[in-house]
Amino acid sequence: MKSVAFVTTTFPTLASFIEDDVHRLVARGVRVKVYALRGVGRRYQPRHAPLVALTETVGSPLDPRAWGALLLWLVRRPGVLLGESARMLWASRRSPYALAGHLLWLPAACRVALRVEREGLERVHGAWAHFPGSVAYLAARLAGRPFSLSAHAGADLYRTRAFLAEKVRAADFVATCVRGNAEMLRELAGPGARVEWIAHGVDLARFDGANRAPEPGPVLIAVGRLSPPKGFDDAIRALALLRGRAATLWLVGDGPERAALEALARERGVADRVRFLGELTHEQLLPLYRRAWLLVAPSRVLANGRRDGIPNVIVEAMAMGLPCVGTRAGGIEEAIVPGETGALAEPGDPASLAAAIEGVLADPAGLARLGSAARQRALARFDAARSFERYFALFEGRGAEPSDVFGGGGR
């Protein structure tokens, strides 16, 4: 494969899983263009700066170029445009969310198809399974290109499944980072679908586990967007329930829940023990991983289906030699091994979370053992370089190694 179009939401971002894949593809000599539905990111990891030049914003429904592209395809390939659009909208008829999204992004799909054709790109890849996947699907159909898909977690798999089975069946391959999601997609799409379970992994050279220097008192660190699926309100409630030595919580990230979380910390009497550190780059985050005692990932499943997969921060923390306490939600159980690398609690249950944290903190000497085992598990199962080799093999049409050898979950 010499060239590929990626369709995603905002790009680049402070996350790294899609960005690092693009970096590695470019390093292999693949020409990559990224088509972002929501625009070029304003904040991203410094090492992602070169990706900005590869990115074009295509999603605005007010852009006359998108509507011009739609009219052009209506003349050139009316059967494909009308037929595929009708299939997509019919499949969305019972979900107002999916119907509105598919209508909104139809012109963007036409514009991507035109860009793919003019750029001479060989493949169209949806970097998320929901609307970016639908845009990539229609663009590939219009431009006559192969289509593939990545699937991640609640935002793109569980909020709606409208038109999801059709995309999975149409894709040359679907790569997903959680084994449970791979099983769900195979069941949804049928035996003919090619679904591969490939962990995102982490750069084990950057997250090297070296120079650990834990704070004198217990420090918990939680990292992620301050939004309901992350369950950070449960982390604050659990902090207030902890017995024994007073712990501090470092909360890294920003988002719509920040004001509510600050108010909750005051209400629960722990405002002086919760530090809101805002969004940080990896370079800023690494020293905090070295100083923290353990990572807390209190994710939960929302009523609308939104949930985490395996949060990258868990894999980062494990690679840095941090024990992890998470919840039995999404794909977290595929990463954390209770009693070996950390502990698990029930989602949405602060008392259960507090008990799990207390169980880990009760044995300070055992923290080093848990952290060492977490690092070893990251080395064995979450090596981003090895995961990319499987991913790249799929792009090239070669068979990938079995997931149980290089995948990111299970025991």
Sequence and secondary structure as in RCSB ss.txt:
>XXXX:A:sequence
MKSVAFVTTTFPTLASFIEDDVHRLVARGVRVKVYALRGVGRRYQPRHAPLVALTETVGSPLDPRAWGALLLWLV
RRPGVLLGESARMLWASRRSPYALAGHLLWLPAACRVALRVEREGLERVHGAWAHFPGSVAYLAARLAGRPFSLS
AHAGADLYRTRAFLAEKVRAADFVATCVRGNAEMLRELAGPGARVEWIAHGVDLARFDGANRAPEPGPVLIAVGR
LSPPKGFDDAIRALALLRGRAATLWLVGDGPERAALEALARERGVADRVRFLGELTHEQLLPLYRRAWLLVAPSR
VLANGRRDGIPNVIVEAMAMGLPCVGTRAGGIEEAIVPGETGALAEPGDPASLAAAIEGVLADPAGLARLGSAAR
QRALARFDAARSFERYFALFEGRGAEPSDVFGGGGR
>XXXX:A:secstr
  EEEEEESSBS S  HHHHHHHHHHHTT EEEEEESS B SS  GGGGGGGGGEEE   TT HHHHHHHHHHHH
H HHHHHHHHHHHHHHTTT HHHHHHHHHHHHHHHHHHHHHHHHT S EEESSSSHHHHHHHHHHHHHT  EEEE
E SHHHHTS  TTHHHHHHHSS EEES HHHHHHHHHHH TT  EEE    B TTTS   S    SS EEEEES 
SSGGG HHHHHHHHHH  SS  EEEEEB STTHHHHHHHHHHTT GGGEEEEE   HHHHHHHHHH SEEEE   
  TTS   SS HHHHHHHHTT  EEEESSTTGGGT  BTTTEEEE TT HHHHHHHHHHHHT HHHHHHHHHHHH
HHHHHH BHHHHHHHHHHHHTT     HHHH SS  
